[in-house]
Amino acid sequence: LTYQEVVACEDSSKWKAAKKEEMDSLRKNKTWELVDHQAGKKLVTCKWLFKIKEGIEGV
């Protein structure tokens, strides 16, 4: 699912909470560091992807 699909669905509050939890974990573990963009350097981009888990753990 894309972010646009997630925020438009009826469970959007759950998806937003999961995203916040993930971001908090990334910050806590110092997974990355924000730096100023330097001219001539290529930026690393990213995007959120969401998956509905199926089976016992994804119920």
CNS distance restraints for C-alpha pairs under 8 A (distance, minus, plus):
assign (resid   1 and name CA) (resid   5 and name CA) 6.01 0.50 0.50
assign (resid   1 and name CA) (resid   6 and name CA) 6.53 0.50 0.50
assign (resid   1 and name CA) (resid  49 and name CA) 5.94 0.50 0.50
assign (resid   1 and name CA) (resid  50 and name CA) 4.96 0.50 0.50
assign (resid   1 and name CA) (resid  51 and name CA) 6.09 0.50 0.50
assign (resid   2 and name CA) (resid   6 and name CA) 6.29 0.50 0.50
assign (resid   2 and name CA) (resid  48 and name CA) 6.91 0.50 0.50
assign (resid   2 and name CA) (resid  49 and name CA) 5.49 0.50 0.50
assign (resid   2 and name CA) (resid  50 and name CA) 6.40 0.50 0.50
assign (resid   3 and name CA) (resid   7 and name CA) 6.25 0.50 0.50
assign (resid   3 and name CA) (resid  48 and name CA) 6.28 0.50 0.50
assign (resid   3 and name CA) (resid  49 and name CA) 6.72 0.50 0.50
assign (resid   3 and name CA) (resid  50 and name CA) 7.36 0.50 0.50
assign (resid   4 and name CA) (resid   8 and name CA) 6.30 0.50 0.50
assign (resid   5 and name CA) (resid   9 and name CA) 6.35 0.50 0.50
assign (resid   6 and name CA) (resid  11 and name CA) 7.65 0.50 0.50
assign (resid   6 and name CA) (resid  12 and name CA) 5.67 0.50 0.50
assign (resid   6 and name CA) (resid  15 and name CA) 6.64 0.50 0.50
assign (resid   6 and name CA) (resid  50 and name CA) 7.65 0.50 0.50
assign (resid   7 and name CA) (resid  12 and name CA) 4.84 0.50 0.50
assign (resid   7 and name CA) (resid  13 and name CA) 7.86 0.50 0.50
assign (resid   7 and name CA) (resid  15 and name CA) 7.62 0.50 0.50
assign (resid   7 and name CA) (resid  16 and name CA) 7.65 0.50 0.50
assign (resid   8 and name CA) (resid  12 and name CA) 6.56 0.50 0.50
assign (resid  11 and name CA) (resid  15 and name CA) 6.59 0.50 0.50
assign (resid  12 and name CA) (resid  16 and name CA) 6.05 0.50 0.50
assign (resid  13 and name CA) (resid  17 and name CA) 6.14 0.50 0.50
assign (resid  14 and name CA) (resid  18 and name CA) 6.22 0.50 0.50
assign (resid  15 and name CA) (resid  19 and name CA) 6.17 0.50 0.50
assign (resid  16 and name CA) (resid  20 and name CA) 6.17 0.50 0.50
assign (resid  17 and name CA) (resid  21 and name CA) 6.16 0.50 0.50
assign (resid  18 and name CA) (resid  22 and name CA) 6.20 0.50 0.50
assign (resid  19 and name CA) (resid  23 and name CA) 6.18 0.50 0.50
assign (resid  20 and name CA) (resid  24 and name CA) 6.05 0.50 0.50
assign (resid  21 and name CA) (resid  25 and name CA) 6.21 0.50 0.50
assign (resid  22 and name CA) (resid  26 and name CA) 6.24 0.50 0.50
assign (resid  23 and name CA) (resid  27 and name CA) 6.21 0.50 0.50
assign (resid  24 and name CA) (resid  28 and name CA) 6.04 0.50 0.50
assign (resid  25 and name CA) (resid  29 and name CA) 6.09 0.50 0.50
assign (resid  26 and name CA) (resid  30 and name CA) 6.10 0.50 0.50
assign (resid  26 and name CA) (resid  31 and name CA) 5.28 0.50 0.50
assign (resid  26 and name CA) (resid  32 and name CA) 7.51 0.50 0.50
assign (resid  27 and name CA) (resid  31 and name CA) 6.35 0.50 0.50
assign (resid  27 and name CA) (resid  32 and name CA) 7.43 0.50 0.50
assign (resid  37 and name CA) (resid  41 and name CA) 7.31 0.50 0.50
assign (resid  37 and name CA) (resid  43 and name CA) 7.49 0.50 0.50
assign (resid  52 and name CA) (resid  58 and name CA) 7.25 0.50 0.50
assign (resid  53 and name CA) (resid  57 and name CA) 7.42 0.50 0.50
assign (resid  53 and name CA) (resid  58 and name CA) 4.36 0.50 0.50
assign (resid  53 and name CA) (resid  59 and name CA) 7.22 0.50 0.50
assign (resid  54 and name CA) (resid  58 and name CA) 4.73 0.50 0.50
assign (resid  54 and name CA) (resid  59 and name CA) 6.22 0.50 0.50
assign (resid  55 and name CA) (resid  59 and name CA) 6.02 0.50 0.50
